Amino acid sequence: MVDQVDVVVLGMGVGGETAAGALAEAGLTVVGVEANLLGGECPYWACIPSKMMLRGGEVLAEGRRIPGMAGKAAVEPEWKPVAQRIREEATSGWDDRSAVDRFVGQGGRFVRGHGHITGPGEVAVGEQEFHVRRGIVVAGGTRTMMPPVAGLRASPYWTNHEAIETETVPNSLVVLGGGAVGVELAQVFARFGAEVALVEMAERLLPAEEPEASDVLTTALQRDGISVRTGSAVTSVDHDSTFTATLDNGERVEGEQLLVATGRQADLAGLGVVNVGIDEDSGWIPVDGHLRAAPGVWAVGDITGKGLFTHVAVHQGEIAAADILGREVPAADYTAMPRAVFTDPEVGGVGRTEARAREDGAHVRTAVGGLSARGFLHGAGGEGLIKLVADADRDVLIGATSVGPAGAEVLGLLTLAVHEQVPLPHLRRMIYAFPTFHRAVREALDELG
Ligand SMILES: Cc1cc2nc3c(=O)[nH]c(=O)nc-3n(C[C@H](O)[C@H](O)[C@H](O)COP(=O)(O)OP(=O)(O)OC[C@H]3O[C@@H](n4cnc5c(N)ncnc54)[C@H](O)[C@@H]3O)c2cc1C
């Protein structure tokens, strides 16, 4: 059976859901196709439940900071309330009924199944075929990238899915990958009592962020008892009753469980993008500023490789929907794309790092400052920094990093400064409340000169 519709959205994670919802509300006939749960990774296995887990760990850490600050405390972690909050409050038991109802309420038609582009303007979901009048939006997202490690695929490893769904905390955990997902989940499980070893191939954790941020975070994770091994690649994994990961220096790391967090990859072949002329081996779908990927095809979210964040997927979903509707809308601009890692301390970054700016040939001035009075007042857990990267020719910030208890919140101010290219003299003239974490930005600006 062939259905004529205006738009088919392939993959209903946050990117697809945003585009599909806006198009349906505008009165188009929209089919949203989702192989798993409507909402995708973020609400069920990523942002939302992981931040709930981190919040549990943060509460424990604050309890452990009481001695020396405010008296005595005996902290006994218990995973059950965390697992229960994730099951009941975050994911409704991994049930997407309310999300489906919301989409249908917007006027959309939901089809559960694996969708595949079969040709220009044509999508198949099992036996069902759709011919589109306006376009196809490809929003298939990403899944865990499996590193080529001998023995790994055959082992009962965890990805973010199993880590989020777990009802118990393993006694010990080996985490492969020191990017955002690896460091966040390593800290959660360590704070709930697991003995955690974190292995990262690059020379430092969060290799895409400033080295100063990696240093602060590494110290914090070590203080949580995590054994951090950077500059080490896992070459093989054996699983008997426990996991043994062998590193390239011959060292062996053991754990009751092993989490793979070595990056994300898209499944372009599974979506059939080759049938509309998109190279399925290119890793990501190349798009222009309006998320156009091929005639009659738009792509949004992780699959574009522009920034693996929910806020990027939503931003792109809105632009693609407007473009499909023929509305004038500014092109996507990633210059001031914020990046936040919700460890304790939080690590926020926006724009270019110093290294990246120098690679680009920018004439940069940088400054690094502490968290000033507020960091000192905070006491235990008050470590952090602000790093500013300025374009010395234009006297504006082109990048900034904020690490600390409210690092991701302070990032808001820095994102605005980078986004609007606020002249440095204007930023210096502003009054910053005392004693806030964000006042540290003012002191870093003074350092910048
Ligand atoms: C542990 C973890 C924590 C994270 N925390 C944060 C955070 O705090 N903040 C943040 O901004 N980002 C965070 N992210 C990233 C965020 O989850 C992603 O950027 C976001 O989910 C991307 O949305 P998307 O719509 O592109 O893709 P996805 O959420 O991956 O959704 C894509 C959907 O497409 C479906 N699909 C794929 N192929 C097909 C097909 N052929 N047919 C039908 N359906 C298909 C999939 O089943 C999936 O549901 C985190 C990621 C992880 C793993």
PDBQT file of the ligand as one rigid body, heavy atoms in Angstrom, charges set to zero:
ROOT
HETATM    1  C1  LIG A 501      24.693   9.095  28.167  1.00  0.00    +0.000 C 
HETATM    2  C2  LIG A 501      24.424  10.308  27.339  1.00  0.00    +0.000 A 
HETATM    3  C3  LIG A 501      24.164  11.516  27.973  1.00  0.00    +0.000 A 
HETATM    4  C4  LIG A 501      23.883  12.653  27.223  1.00  0.00    +0.000 A 
HETATM    5  N1  LIG A 501      23.642  13.814  27.868  1.00  0.00    +0.000 NA
HETATM    6  C5  LIG A 501      23.367  14.935  27.166  1.00  0.00    +0.000 A 
HETATM    7  C6  LIG A 501      23.088  16.167  27.825  1.00  0.00    +0.000 A 
HETATM    8  O1  LIG A 501      23.113  16.242  29.058  1.00  0.00    +0.000 OA
HETATM    9  N2  LIG A 501      22.801  17.252  27.069  1.00  0.00    +0.000 N 
HETATM   10  C7  LIG A 501      22.784  17.199  25.695  1.00  0.00    +0.000 A 
HETATM   11  O2  LIG A 501      22.520  18.221  25.054  1.00  0.00    +0.000 OA
HETATM   12  N3  LIG A 501      23.028  16.043  25.044  1.00  0.00    +0.000 NA
HETATM   13  C8  LIG A 501      23.321  14.913  25.743  1.00  0.00    +0.000 A 
HETATM   14  N4  LIG A 501      23.546  13.735  25.074  1.00  0.00    +0.000 N 
HETATM   15  C9  LIG A 501      23.427  13.718  23.605  1.00  0.00    +0.000 C 
HETATM   16  C10 LIG A 501      21.945  13.634  23.168  1.00  0.00    +0.000 C 
HETATM   17  O3  LIG A 501      21.341  12.502  23.736  1.00  0.00    +0.000 OA
HETATM   18  C11 LIG A 501      21.881  13.555  21.647  1.00  0.00    +0.000 C 
HETATM   19  O4  LIG A 501      22.582  14.632  21.080  1.00  0.00    +0.000 OA
HETATM   20  C12 LIG A 501      20.424  13.605  21.163  1.00  0.00    +0.000 C 
HETATM   21  O5  LIG A 501      19.695  12.527  21.682  1.00  0.00    +0.000 OA
HETATM   22  C13 LIG A 501      20.412  13.573  19.628  1.00  0.00    +0.000 C 
HETATM   23  O6  LIG A 501      19.098  13.556  19.173  1.00  0.00    +0.000 OA
HETATM   24  P1  LIG A 501      18.763  12.970  17.719  1.00  0.00    +0.000 P 
HETATM   25  O7  LIG A 501      17.323  13.268  17.498  1.00  0.00    +0.000 OA
HETATM   26  O8  LIG A 501      19.737  13.443  16.735  1.00  0.00    +0.000 OA
HETATM   27  O9  LIG A 501      19.019  11.415  17.832  1.00  0.00    +0.000 OA
HETATM   28  P2  LIG A 501      18.580  10.244  18.803  1.00  0.00    +0.000 P 
HETATM   29  O10 LIG A 501      18.171  10.711  20.144  1.00  0.00    +0.000 OA
HETATM   30  O11 LIG A 501      19.695   9.256  18.725  1.00  0.00    +0.000 OA
HETATM   31  O12 LIG A 501      17.278   9.659  18.130  1.00  0.00    +0.000 OA
HETATM   32  C14 LIG A 501      17.318   9.055  16.856  1.00  0.00    +0.000 C 
HETATM   33  C15 LIG A 501      16.185   8.060  16.757  1.00  0.00    +0.000 C 
HETATM   34  O13 LIG A 501      16.139   7.557  15.447  1.00  0.00    +0.000 OA
HETATM   35  C16 LIG A 501      15.718   6.212  15.500  1.00  0.00    +0.000 C 
HETATM   36  N5  LIG A 501      16.112   5.564  14.250  1.00  0.00    +0.000 N 
HETATM   37  C17 LIG A 501      17.365   5.408  13.766  1.00  0.00    +0.000 A 
HETATM   38  N6  LIG A 501      17.326   4.830  12.562  1.00  0.00    +0.000 NA
HETATM   39  C18 LIG A 501      16.007   4.627  12.288  1.00  0.00    +0.000 A 
HETATM   40  C19 LIG A 501      15.330   4.065  11.190  1.00  0.00    +0.000 A 
HETATM   41  N7  LIG A 501      15.982   3.617  10.121  1.00  0.00    +0.000 N 
HETATM   42  N8  LIG A 501      13.981   3.996  11.246  1.00  0.00    +0.000 NA
HETATM   43  C20 LIG A 501      13.283   4.447  12.330  1.00  0.00    +0.000 A 
HETATM   44  N9  LIG A 501      13.891   4.999  13.391  1.00  0.00    +0.000 NA
HETATM   45  C21 LIG A 501      15.239   5.087  13.363  1.00  0.00    +0.000 A 
HETATM   46  C22 LIG A 501      16.416   5.672  16.722  1.00  0.00    +0.000 C 
HETATM   47  O14 LIG A 501      15.719   4.540  17.232  1.00  0.00    +0.000 OA
HETATM   48  C23 LIG A 501      16.361   6.857  17.677  1.00  0.00    +0.000 C 
HETATM   49  O15 LIG A 501      15.270   6.785  18.568  1.00  0.00    +0.000 OA
HETATM   50  C24 LIG A 501      23.859  12.582  25.799  1.00  0.00    +0.000 A 
HETATM   51  C25 LIG A 501      24.130  11.369  25.158  1.00  0.00    +0.000 A 
HETATM   52  C26 LIG A 501      24.401  10.248  25.911  1.00  0.00    +0.000 A 
HETATM   53  C27 LIG A 501      24.669   8.950  25.193  1.00  0.00    +0.000 C 
ENDROOT
TORSDOF 0
